[in-house]
Amino acid sequence: MAEALSRMTQGMGLSVRTVSPGVYLIFRAPPGARKVRHSPSVAVTETPDILVSARRRPEHDLDVPLLVNHVDALVLERAAVRTLADLARMTPGFVATGQTSSATPLLVMRGQRRSISDENRLPLVVYQDEVPLPNPAALSPLFDIASVEVLRGPQGTLFGRNATSGAVLLRSVPPGAGVPSYIEVETGNYGLNRLEGAMELPVTHGLTLRVSGQRARREGYTRLLSGVRTDTVHTDAMRAGLRFDAGGPLRSTTTFDLLNADEKGAALILAGVYSGGSVRNAQNAPYFDCGAGECDIDDYLEIQKTLRRRTSQSSVAPQFQRRFRGFGNVTEYGDDALLIRNIVGLRSTQVHYALDGDGTPLPINDSITDAHLRQWTEELQVQGRAGSLRYIAGLFYLDSAPDGPVVQTMSRLVTPDNPPTHAVSYQTFRSAAIFGQVTVPIATGLVADAGLRYTGEKVSGCALRSASVAPLSERECLEEGGPDARSRSGRLTWTLALTRQFGNHSVYFTSRRAFRSGGFNTPALGGTLAGFQTFRPETLTDFEIGAKGRLHLAELSGSYTVAAYLGLYDDVQRALFPDVNFDGDDDLATDPLTLYINSAKARIAGLDADFALDCGARTRLTMSGSWIDARYTRVDAPAALAALLGSDPLHNRFTYTPSFSGTVALSHKIALPGTLGEAEISADYTYVSSVRLTERPTEDFARQPAYGLLGASIAWRRAAGLPVDIEVWGRNLTDRFYASAGGTLNPAYTAATIIPGPPRTVGIRLRYSFE
């Protein structure tokens, strides 16, 4: 069909691109586009334009009024991208790491991060084949991926979940897309061994099955004093996709995936001690501040300074077990004129992890957590055309609830009078939305977008903190005296945009509003904190102006994108950490681990830019940069909580937000003689300016100084004329030591810890494609 369409449009300045099996896009080719001979009789235009799905349909990125980073499978392979953390390394302004531990993913964009302990109030959402992932699954292994799109800025209209900072769209290779089956093996230092593959089988006419999987093993980067290695990799993952497409108006793709992981999580490393921490008192001195020896946190800090950088004094061998299951289905009926789409997803996550938060043998902040959750989503869309107007409308529903025990056992400043306690939180989160958006030309080359969405949400459940009981369900929690808590909220969000095209260039202006859900604090609060049981949603209204384009000059061609934005952040939810009995009621059962309040307004301004240049057909240079200036403009915290905000809360910093980050990458292809194939040499360098790991600006040990990471690869493609690729790669080649995240950074626990980033890693990869 693609060849037939190409013949029909030959000489008309049009190009044909296959979007998915049975779906083709015909578009005007830009001047200077190259012709590539695909068969003796058909000439198809190759264009550098990129198709993106930021408005829930495939279209040129020049038409989309927001900044989208599109990364295809070849770039993912060249950069040895195995998780979103690897992708973030090459995407300035995007942070993907563990928060407090490797078991709690943290995704940050444009200065906004997730809450410490809430899984449902996310500023950035990851979608796997259009189904939103629960936060624990965000850093799952990536394999058999066709592309990744990083959407920057609020997503408050079209995507399933409201998100104030952006979205990441993961697209696995769909069955029937023409991507051959393959097998891939990889080995490297730290005992790395990875086996990956995919097989595609036509079942019957119109029905295609694709099965892929990955097995990965790696020793850890960090050692305990006992010699045990931590932060290991031990994962087994698979995905099966079944696509029905008989050439008619009905198409359907069903996927099932799973992940089993049994690893040792990240061991935290002691980085500092709070000299004025609130727990440094006479009551705790015999156990944690005795002045010398095995009962003094200051002595352990001195010992840490004598150890190798990747050695932890943790007394708890970290554990990190995951069991993820996922089911999704996308069914479509119709064509570009009128298309009905239904997207359903069911996700189950089971996580067990043990963590020594203080990185010492002292029982200052140790915990064991079990969390069993399930999430169901349903989305119905109608999209199409009415004359020159394009529209999309739909309904979205999400239901997230416990699916087993959700229990954390904590040993925090354990003394004979302060035994370990259990904290349980059985919260059910429901979100329902109705949305619509239109795209309409209003003048030659000028297009407007307008969208509205209303979202209503409800949070309910039971939470309890106790030294004697650990309820294994919501029913047991209620029977043990836990509160039946509830919170409701609703918000109207919108998108307005204008896009003006000038040939191969476009400029746009966009304004969007999105929100992050409200909720209730746990457990039932008492004393001076009783009035802070619930907190409101926070909202972000942004204004963005940008330009995109394609450049063609003789043998040089390239693309650019630049966007400047301003975000106004209202009702900012801030996490506070009261000491035990901060509320003054002498009741442990009412003491929160984390207290969320609406405490501030903020302003986030920044600039994102991407530039790519092809010097002929063999050399490619790419450069990306992100500058962010995020500041609080007003603090509204009540006097009763002022002590928890620090000495100067107005000048607190946004965490995990470097003021500047940038990446430069260069690749060059070398044609080898005869049928030997092609060699490709690539190198990249990433720079990240100083990063604060806590909001308080006075803690030097909570600041990661600026650092740079160097990577490179050498690949032999179609080696000796065979469908074989061989690649040698290296990451962090200068072996730079840096903190990828903070651990416990809270004066209430005295000790301050960090999670170190990966050291120098090298490997060799071999891939055979069954063409």
C-alpha angles and dihedrals in degrees: 000000000000091000091048092052090047090055091048093052097040112133093014096097091248132130131207123215129181108233096179135331107308093004120099133178122213115196141161112269116232119243112271095028112151125242117230121194109229097169136359091265106033129067113193122190116240111210131183090223114122127219115223134178101213090128094043093261132078112263141140116286088230088067095051117091097216139061114272125180108207118194119184130205095265093055091047090053094045092051094045091239109182101155138011088267088066091048091051089055089066097036111075115217093027122101124189117174143118119287115219086334139015088255095070112060118216119201117185130183131163092000098304125119137176124266118267100250109006118098097192106052100075125163091199126034128201118215124200109201090337095310115113114239124223110247096253089062096051095098097044118138117281117224137153089014120166096193146334125219123196111200113199124210135024118334101198104140120036108024125082097250129038109248126179099201109030149285137258117216116203114193119190119206105277121225113260096022093119096251106140125236114261146178123215132188128188135182132179148146123311087045095291115179122166131173120188135168148153133209126194123199130181103226100185136331107311095004121100129177125202121185122186136171147170135209115192132180129176136158119238130269095218130062131208118218086255089063095250114140118226136193089051127166119232110152138150116190136169140175132195122194126188118191128191116198118147093170095265130106094279120083130164136179122192122189135187124187138173140184128198115186129174108178145144106250128224115300111221119230122217108246104167149340129240105235092195099039115151092237093060093100138125093266093058099034096093090057109032109009105034096137101250144017132018095341098058127087092202091060091053089053090054090048090050090057090060095051129085114273094251097049122104129199090209114148092202120072101226116241126198120177124169133184112182126176127180139183126184139169131188114189122183132187124185136015140268092298094056123001128175116197130185120191120187128175137180120190130181123190128185117182130179121179140161121205140183100209096185098048094226137095089254118102093238101127115355124147146175117205134191119183125175114182138164130197130195124189133183127185129178119191135185116190136162147106136297106186106304092341120099120200143180128188134169156138128255131192131181129185119185121177144150115280098189136336119354101186134148119192110200132194102193118168089335115201132155088271095042111053125181114286136209123229120192129182120184103181127168114202122195126182127180126181143176118203144173138177135181132200114201134170111236099177139355106306092354119111130179130205125198126176139171132190134178119201126188120190139186130192121190138159148093131287129182139176117201142153093213110039136043108190114211097206142022090258092055090046091056091045090054091056101268116152124257096230128186138180132180132191140163135189140185113223131184149185127212122178143164123200124190119191126203107184106286093359135071138183125200143186120204135180121187139173125204135160142211117227124261124223147156132285121241139264113019103284125227142181115021091350097057092101093059099064094121134032132199129243116270120228134209123199114187138185119203132181120187148162132212133181153152123240127205124179121154106296093350124089133160150143137237139193127185129173134178119197143181122199125193110205118199133185089012111202111225127189116229128187113214119194120244109288092011086141091058098229096113090229118124091195091069097046112110121218089210127014119204120200137167097245114149155019122232143185123218119191128173153142128235123189138176127185131180128182128187112202098199119313098308111046125063130181123190129183129182132178141177129195120187132183110185121175139166110239099185138012118208102175115142119248092251090067100037092105090061094056098062131245096296109021095169089066096044114130131242105247127234088015115121113197088227136016129167144172132203122189132181128189131179129188123211121199110224123214121275115334096338092112129225135309124214126194118195135178133176137183126199124196125194122184123219114310129202115220093192132033094240108094097202098071110091093184088059093060124085109209119227115287142174132217125206124203135175143172140190117204134187107202122199088004112213089351093299125123088257130121120195119189134179113198141177135192128197088007093180090056093234114189113220140147112256091188145353124257118193108353104163131115089220089073100038094216121089119203140180138201110232120226122241117288126222109318127184132179148159123233129196123191128185119192122204097221 
